[in-house]
Amino acid sequence: MMTYEEMLELARSKLNPQRLGEYDSTGLVAAVLEGANGKYYAGVNIDLACGIGFCAERSAAAAMVTDGERTVRRFVCVDAEGKPLPPCGVCREFLLQLSPENARAEFLLCEKPKKICRLEELMPHPWYRMGQDK
Ligand SMILES: [Zn+2]
């Protein structure tokens, strides 16, 4: 099992900033996740004009789903400078809808001091559970 530090290094190795035009860029953010199957998946952001594209987290999750897994154990994401980055609201929602078990997924929010948070702490009131018992 990789340590968070090893996951961060892997994510940093995936950074590959490319500007494709005035409004287009890729590889400015990179993510690595550990699936419930024990495998690791990486992804980078793809931001294109007119709001087309997606975050590194969803890119990594897509690679995991392509491999037949839907549940995330741990997640790290880094910005262009290699610093940990929390997931945006869209990615939080995406992961919760992908599998309710992802509520237990851990995210590295800060490296020093190390701060780790579960998705259910970042999204304490999922819309699909409103009005239901936990
Ligand atoms: Zn996002």
Boltz pocket constraint, residues with backbone or C-beta under 6 A from the ligand:
constraints:
  - pocket:
      binder: B
      contacts: [[A, 55], [A, 56], [A, 57], [A, 58], [A, 87], [A, 88], [A, 89], [A, 90], [A, 91], [A, 92]]
      max_distance: 6.0
